[in-house]
Amino acid sequence: MKLLVTGGAGFIGSAVVRQAIRDGYAVVNVDCLTYAACLENVASVSNSPAYAFERADIRDRAALERIFAAHDPDAVMHLAAESHVDRSIDGPGDFIETNIIGTYNLLEAARGHWVRKSKPADFRFHHISTDEVFGSLPNDPSVKFTETTPYDPRSPYSASKAASDHLVRAWAETYGLPVVLTNCSNNYGPFHFPEKLIPVIILNALAGKPLPIYGDGSNIRDWLYVEDHAEALLLVVQKGAVGRSYNIGGENERRNIDLVRTICAILDRKRPKAAPYADQITFVTDRPGHDARYAIDPSRIREELGWRPSVTVDEGLER
């Protein structure tokens, strides 16, 4: 099975590429190598005969058409996206162009490819999205996002991802394109881009800098180890029901302040210094429209496909 993976040099995309090559797939990695991408993320598999790289922007329809014709993929795994909420607040234009227009271009290129191949029933367009499209949850452990939670995006980033989700479903309904969708919780792990919370805390701690936490640190996220996520995504593209969406969560809810204190405690053991790293914690002005809590109910993927996370947040942070 040949996978065309967009954004395969990014954080989650590269985990998918590495896992797919290990699992015996052929992979075409399509990435335009923006600031958040790095080919070192896939260096461990780049010499595999099953791996190919195409530098292209999903906003470039002609490039996508050429890549589909040249590589003839059996499935698309669409991870390419602008993904940082703070950047979307400061400059939403790139998020609209990449996440919405880029997804439209990819859908049309994939649909043309699928039609030319006489609409094979086993073709898949797998759209990888975020739980942020669902908005914010109350601080009640019994309330979680499900696949039927109404969309309520609160940032330019999550609104652009919600729009892309809607486009994918529309192409399935209107044109019959065989699609599957996934919405995940917060990822962390190897090759994490350094502007995100966990690597920021680790790098700042080691450098003796302040550890910035928005507001009072009470915001809650559900943390998913990226390699667990990659396994779930490959399971969905192969065995997920056409037209179905699956929520992928880590079943590891933590308040931001507790997550940071856990990291500090690990660093106190691994890289001890005179004062505890937690002394560097600094509370900063909260992000505009900062969602209070995200949490995923992963019952569907567990019951239908037999997947559940293998790594707890404590184990993942240790790694």
QUISUL-V795464 format. One record per residue. N is the residue number from 1. RES is the residue in three letters. PHI is phi in degrees with one decimal (999 if undefined). OMEGA is omega in degrees with one decimal (none if undefined). D_FIRST is the distance of its C-alpha to the first C-alpha in whole Angstrom. Layout:
N|RES|PHI|OMEGA|D_FIRST + N|RES|PHI|OMEGA|D_FIRST
This chain:
1|MET|999|-179.7|0 + 2|LYS|-101.8|-179.5|4 + 3|LEU|-102.1|168.0|6 + 4|LEU|-98.2|-176.2|10 + 5|VAL|-107.0|174.6|12 + 6|THR|-87.4|-177.8|16 + 7|GLY|72.6|-174.4|19 + 8|GLY|-75.5|173.4|17 + 9|ALA|-102.3|176.6|20 + 10|GLY|-84.4|-173.9|22 + 11|PHE|-65.8|-178.4|23 + 12|ILE|-73.0|-178.9|20 + 13|GLY|-58.6|-179.5|17 + 14|SER|-68.6|175.4|18 + 15|ALA|-64.7|176.6|18 + 16|VAL|-64.4|-179.3|14 + 17|VAL|-60.9|-178.9|13 + 18|ARG|-60.7|-178.5|15 + 19|GLN|-67.6|-178.8|14 + 20|ALA|-63.7|178.5|10 + 21|ILE|-64.4|177.1|11 + 22|ARG|-60.7|-176.8|13 + 23|ASP|-83.5|175.4|11 + 24|GLY|96.7|175.1|8 + 25|TYR|-78.9|162.5|6 + 26|ALA|-90.6|-173.7|6 + 27|VAL|-131.9|168.3|9 + 28|VAL|-109.5|-177.9|11 + 29|ASN|-92.8|179.4|14 + 30|VAL|-108.8|-176.9|17 + 31|ASP|-149.7|179.0|20 + 32|CYS|-93.9|174.8|23 + 33|LEU|58.0|171.4|25 + 34|THR|-73.9|-178.7|28 + 35|TYR|-56.1|-173.4|30 + 36|ALA|-90.3|-178.0|28 + 37|ALA|-110.7|-179.6|25 + 38|CYS|-158.3|-178.4|25 + 39|LEU|-68.0|173.8|23 + 40|GLU|-61.5|179.0|24 + 41|ASN|-62.3|-178.4|22 + 42|VAL|-116.6|-177.9|19 + 43|ALA|-59.5|-176.5|21 + 44|SER|-68.2|-178.9|20 + 45|VAL|-121.9|-170.8|17 + 46|SER|-66.6|178.6|18 + 47|ASN|-91.7|179.4|18 + 48|SER|-69.5|175.7|15 + 49|PRO|-64.4|179.4|14 + 50|ALA|-88.2|-175.3|10 + 51|TYR|-111.2|173.3|12 + 52|ALA|-136.5|178.9|14 + 53|PHE|-120.6|174.8|16 + 54|GLU|-126.8|176.0|18 + 55|ARG|-83.1|-177.6|21 + 56|ALA|-157.5|179.6|22 + 57|ASP|-100.2|-179.3|24 + 58|ILE|-67.3|172.8|22 + 59|ARG|-78.1|-178.5|26 + 60|ASP|-99.8|-175.5|25 + 61|ARG|-61.1|-178.1|24 + 62|ALA|-61.2|178.5|24 + 63|ALA|-63.8|179.1|22 + 64|LEU|-64.5|178.5|19 + 65|GLU|-58.8|179.8|20 + 66|ARG|-62.3|-177.1|20 + 67|ILE|-66.4|177.3|16 + 68|PHE|-60.9|-178.8|14 + 69|ALA|-65.7|-175.9|16 + 70|ALA|-73.6|-170.3|15 + 71|HIS|-108.4|175.2|12 + 72|ASP|50.6|-177.1|10 + 73|PRO|-72.6|176.1|8 + 74|ASP|-90.8|-179.0|6 + 75|ALA|-157.7|176.0|8 + 76|VAL|-114.9|170.3|11 + 77|MET|-118.2|-169.8|12 + 78|HIS|-97.5|178.5|16 + 79|LEU|-111.9|-175.5|18 + 80|ALA|-62.9|-179.5|20 + 81|ALA|-168.3|162.8|24 + 82|GLU|-77.6|-166.4|27 + 83|SER|-132.5|-174.2|28 + 84|HIS|-98.7|-173.7|31 + 85|VAL|-57.2|-178.2|34 + 86|ASP|-59.4|177.9|37 + 87|ARG|-65.1|179.7|36 + 88|SER|-68.8|177.5|35 + 89|ILE|-71.6|-178.4|39 + 90|ASP|-76.5|-176.9|40 + 91|GLY|-150.9|-173.7|38 + 92|PRO|-71.9|-173.7|36 + 93|GLY|-57.2|-179.6|35 + 94|ASP|-62.6|-179.3|32 + 95|PHE|-71.4|177.2|31 + 96|ILE|-65.9|-175.3|32 + 97|GLU|-68.6|-176.3|30 + 98|THR|-77.4|-170.8|27 + 99|ASN|-76.2|-179.1|26 + 100|ILE|-100.2|-178.6|27 + 101|ILE|-65.0|179.0|27 + 102|GLY|-62.1|178.2|24 + 103|THR|-65.3|175.8|22 + 104|TYR|-58.6|179.5|24 + 105|ASN|-59.1|-178.8|23 + 106|LEU|-66.5|177.2|19 + 107|LEU|-59.9|-178.4|20 + 108|GLU|-69.1|177.3|21 + 109|ALA|-64.8|179.1|19 + 110|ALA|-67.1|-179.8|16 + 111|ARG|-64.6|177.8|18 + 112|GLY|-60.7|178.2|19 + 113|HIS|-63.0|-179.0|16 + 114|TRP|-63.4|179.4|15 + 115|VAL|-66.0|179.9|18 + 116|ARG|-62.4|179.1|18 + 117|LYS|-88.0|179.3|15 + 118|SER|67.9|172.9|18 + 119|LYS|53.1|178.7|16 + 120|PRO|-59.6|-176.4|13 + 121|ALA|-67.8|-176.8|14 + 122|ASP|-92.9|174.2|10 + 123|PHE|-68.8|177.2|10 + 124|ARG|-136.3|167.6|11 + 125|PHE|-113.7|-177.0|13 + 126|HIS|-100.9|-179.3|14 + 127|HIS|-98.4|-177.4|17 + 128|ILE|-100.9|-174.9|19 + 129|SER|-128.2|-169.5|22 + 130|THR|-130.0|174.0|26 + 131|ASP|-73.3|-178.3|28 + 132|GLU|-67.2|176.8|31 + 133|VAL|-64.2|-176.3|30 + 134|PHE|-86.2|179.1|32 + 135|GLY|89.7|-173.1|35 + 136|SER|-122.3|-179.5|38 + 137|LEU|-110.1|171.4|39 + 138|PRO|-71.1|179.5|42 + 139|ASN|-81.9|-178.9|43 + 140|ASP|-135.8|-174.4|42 + 141|PRO|-57.2|-178.6|40 + 142|SER|-81.0|-177.2|40 + 143|VAL|-106.1|179.6|38 + 144|LYS|-138.2|174.3|34 + 145|PHE|-71.9|169.8|32 + 146|THR|-118.8|-179.6|30 + 147|GLU|-67.1|180.0|28 + 148|THR|-104.9|176.3|31 + 149|THR|-61.1|178.5|33 + 150|PRO|-62.2|178.1|34 + 151|TYR|-72.5|-179.4|33 + 152|ASP|-154.9|-175.6|36 + 153|PRO|-65.4|-173.3|35 + 154|ARG|-117.8|-178.7|37 + 155|SER|-128.2|174.8|36 + 156|PRO|-56.2|177.2|35 + 157|TYR|-60.4|-175.1|32 + 158|SER|-67.3|176.5|31 + 159|ALA|-65.8|179.5|33 + 160|SER|-68.5|177.2|30 + 161|LYS|-71.5|175.9|27 + 162|ALA|-60.4|178.6|29 + 163|ALA|-60.9|-179.5|29 + 164|SER|-66.6|175.6|25 + 165|ASP|-58.8|-179.2|24 + 166|HIS|-63.6|177.5|27 + 167|LEU|-60.5|-178.4|25 + 168|VAL|-60.7|178.8|22 + 169|ARG|-64.5|179.2|24 + 170|ALA|-65.4|178.5|26 + 171|TRP|-66.8|175.4|23 + 172|ALA|-68.7|-177.2|22 + 173|GLU|-69.9|-173.5|25 + 174|THR|-79.1|-172.0|26 + 175|TYR|-110.0|-179.2|23 + 176|GLY|79.2|179.9|21 + 177|LEU|-59.6|-178.5|18 + 178|PRO|-75.8|-174.8|16 + 179|VAL|-118.4|164.3|16 + 180|VAL|-134.0|-179.2|16 + 181|LEU|-129.4|172.5|19 + 182|THR|-135.4|175.2|20 + 183|ASN|-125.1|-172.1|23 + 184|CYS|-112.4|172.8|24 + 185|SER|-87.6|-174.6|27 + 186|ASN|-64.1|178.5|28 + 187|ASN|-91.9|172.5|26 + 188|TYR|-154.4|178.2|27 + 189|GLY|139.7|-175.1|27 + 190|PRO|-60.0|177.9|26 + 191|PHE|67.6|177.8|26 + 192|HIS|-63.4|-178.9|27 + 193|PHE|-65.9|-166.7|29 + 194|PRO|-70.7|176.2|33 + 195|GLU|-90.9|-179.8|34 + 196|LYS|-82.5|-168.1|33 + 197|LEU|-54.9|-172.6|35 + 198|ILE|-63.3|177.5|34 + 199|PRO|-65.0|176.4|34 + 200|VAL|-59.6|-178.3|37 + 201|ILE|-64.1|-178.9|39 + 202|ILE|-63.3|-176.8|38 + 203|LEU|-65.7|179.1|39 + 204|ASN|-64.8|179.6|42 + 205|ALA|-59.6|-177.5|43 + 206|LEU|-65.4|-179.3|43 + 207|ALA|-88.0|179.9|45 + 208|GLY|73.8|-178.6|47 + 209|LYS|-96.2|176.1|47 + 210|PRO|-60.6|176.8|47 + 211|LEU|-102.4|-171.2|44 + 212|PRO|-77.9|177.1|44 + 213|ILE|-127.6|180.0|43 + 214|TYR|-64.9|174.4|44 + 215|GLY|57.9|179.7|47 + 216|ASP|-105.1|177.2|48 + 217|GLY|79.9|-175.4|44 + 218|SER|-86.1|179.4|44 + 219|ASN|-62.9|-173.7|41 + 220|ILE|-111.2|175.5|38 + 221|ARG|-129.4|178.0|34 + 222|ASP|-102.5|-169.3|32 + 223|TRP|-96.2|-175.4|30 + 224|LEU|-120.5|179.0|26 + 225|TYR|-67.3|-167.6|25 + 226|VAL|-61.2|-179.8|22 + 227|GLU|-74.1|169.7|20 + 228|ASP|-62.5|179.9|21 + 229|HIS|-61.0|-179.4|20 + 230|ALA|-59.3|177.9|16 + 231|GLU|-62.1|179.4|16 + 232|ALA|-63.6|-178.7|17 + 233|LEU|-63.6|179.6|15 + 234|LEU|-67.9|175.1|11 + 235|LEU|-66.6|-178.8|13 + 236|VAL|-66.9|-177.6|14 + 237|VAL|-65.2|-178.3|11 + 238|GLN|-89.9|-170.6|9 + 239|LYS|-122.3|179.7|13 + 240|GLY|-65.2|179.9|15 + 241|ALA|-74.6|-179.0|17 + 242|VAL|-59.1|179.7|17 + 243|GLY|83.8|-175.0|20 + 244|ARG|-91.7|170.9|21 + 245|SER|-114.4|-177.6|21 + 246|TYR|-132.6|174.0|21 + 247|ASN|-87.2|-178.3|24 + 248|ILE|-115.3|-178.3|23 + 249|GLY|-125.3|-178.5|26 + 250|GLY|-87.7|-175.2|27 + 251|GLU|54.2|-177.8|30 + 252|ASN|-139.4|178.7|32 + 253|GLU|-79.5|175.8|35 + 254|ARG|-145.2|166.9|37 + 255|ARG|-68.0|-179.8|40 + 256|ASN|-55.8|-177.8|40 + 257|ILE|-64.7|179.7|43 + 258|ASP|-71.1|177.1|42 + 259|LEU|-61.2|-178.8|39 + 260|VAL|-65.4|178.1|41 + 261|ARG|-64.4|176.0|43 + 262|THR|-62.9|177.7|41 + 263|ILE|-60.3|180.0|39 + 264|CYS|-60.9|-179.8|43 + 265|ALA|-65.6|177.5|44 + 266|ILE|-64.0|179.6|41 + 267|LEU|-65.9|177.1|42 + 268|ASP|-58.9|178.6|45 + 269|ARG|-80.5|-171.9|44 + 270|LYS|-82.7|-179.0|42 + 271|ARG|-134.7|-173.4|44 + 272|PRO|-63.8|173.8|48 + 273|LYS|-141.0|-171.3|50 + 274|ALA|-60.2|-177.3|54 + 275|ALA|-109.4|177.2|53 + 276|PRO|-61.3|179.6|50 + 277|TYR|-62.1|-179.3|47 + 278|ALA|-61.5|177.0|48 + 279|ASP|-64.2|-178.8|51 + 280|GLN|-86.6|-179.5|49 + 281|ILE|-63.6|-179.6|47 + 282|THR|-134.8|178.1|49 + 283|PHE|-88.9|-176.9|48 + 284|VAL|-121.7|-178.9|48 + 285|THR|-54.7|-174.3|48 + 286|ASP|-65.4|175.1|45 + 287|ARG|-65.7|176.2|43 + 288|PRO|-60.1|177.9|43 + 289|GLY|63.3|-175.1|42 + 290|HIS|-67.2|179.9|41 + 291|ASP|-63.2|-173.5|39 + 292|ALA|-72.4|-172.8|41 + 293|ARG|-153.6|168.8|38 + 294|TYR|-122.0|173.9|34 + 295|ALA|-157.3|-175.6|33 + 296|ILE|-109.2|168.2|30 + 297|ASP|-93.3|-176.2|30 + 298|PRO|-92.5|-173.9|27 + 299|SER|-58.2|-174.3|28 + 300|ARG|-62.8|-177.7|25 + 301|ILE|-68.4|177.6|22 + 302|ARG|-68.9|-174.3|24 + 303|GLU|-78.6|-175.4|25 + 304|GLU|-87.8|-174.1|22 + 305|LEU|-119.7|175.0|19 + 306|GLY|75.8|-179.4|21 + 307|TRP|-101.5|165.5|21 + 308|ARG|-151.4|-177.1|24 + 309|PRO|-63.5|-178.5|25 + 310|SER|-103.8|-172.3|25 + 311|VAL|-119.7|172.9|28 + 312|THR|-76.8|-178.8|31 + 313|VAL|-64.8|178.1|32 + 314|ASP|-67.1|177.5|35 + 315|GLU|-66.1|-179.0|32 + 316|GLY|-64.4|178.7|30 + 317|LEU|-66.8|176.1|33 + 318|GLU|-59.5|179.4|34 + 319|ARG|-61.7|none|31
